[in-house]
Amino acid sequence: MLRIEVGPSEAIAEGTSIEVLHDADTYVVCRHQGALHALEGLCPHRNGPLGAGNFADGHLICPYHGWEFDCVSGAYDRNSSVKLKKFPITEREGWVYIEIA
């Protein structure tokens, strides 16, 4: 298992998201209603960087064409069969990590 260090827990405030780059992969981490969520960071439509878009009411909004994804389920708001892959995320001793199988 690969553990990717995201950064200090306080760097991800409630209602915010950040982009995480590791090797050639892009992830987005957000905090919604007190919980952290880690998802693949590129929009499946045109590979827009979701961590560079807006995050509002628990939705990641692609900066390219406005596609919205629920951060809890990863589902696209207009077609729930289109989903972002989710990854386990942990907080240890004030640091956040994405767990990749």
N, C-alpha and C positions, 0 to 999 in steps of 0.2 A: 504494500500500500504506500502511496505517495502522499505526503503531508505538505501542503503548500501554505507557507506563512503569509497571512493577509496583512497583519499589522496589529497595533494595539487596539483593544476593544473599544476604548473611548473615541477612536478615530471614526467609528461608524455610529453616528448619532441616530436616534429614533427618527424615522421618516426620511432617511438618506440612503443612497447607494454609492458604491465605488467600483471602479474597474480594477481587475486584478489580472496582470499579465504574467504568464509562466511559460518559458520556452516559446513555442508557437501557438499556445492556447490562450484564449481570453475568457475570463469569468466575470460575473457581476455578483457582488455581495451587497445585501440590503438588510436593514433592520426595520421590521414592521410589527407593531403591537408588541414590542419587547423581544421578539424572536429574530434570530439571524437566519438568513436564507442565502444559499449559494446556487447559482445557475450558470449554464453556459452563457457566455457574454456577447454572442453575435446573433442578431436577428436572422431567422431562417429565410426571410424575404429577400434581402439584399446585403446581408452581412453587416448591417449597421451596428456600431458598438453601443450596446445597451447601457453600459456604465457611463457613457458620455451623454446619454439622453436624460430626460426628466424621470423622476420617481414621485408619484402622487397617489395617495390613497391605496397604497399597496400594489400599484401597477408600474412596471417598467415600461417606459415609452421610448420607442426607437427614434433617434434623432433624424433618421433619413425620411421615413414616410409615416411616422406616427402609429405604427403597430403597437398595441398594448398587450402586456403579458402580466398575469397575476403572479406575484412573487411567491405565493404559498404553493400553488399547484403547478406553476410554469405554463399554464394554458393561455393561448391567444384569445383575446376577448370576443372575437367574431367567429371563431371556429375552434372549439375546445379540443378537437383531435390534433391540432397543431400545438405542440408543447416544447418548451425549453427543457433540456435535461437538467435535473437537480442533482446536487452533490451534498453529502453529509458535511456538516460544519460544526466545529467545536470551539469552545473558549477554554483556555487553560492559563491560569496565572496571569490574567489580564491580556492575553494574546489570542487572536482568532486564526483558525486554520481550516482550510478546505481539505477534505479527505478524498483522494482519488483511488479507486480500486485498481 
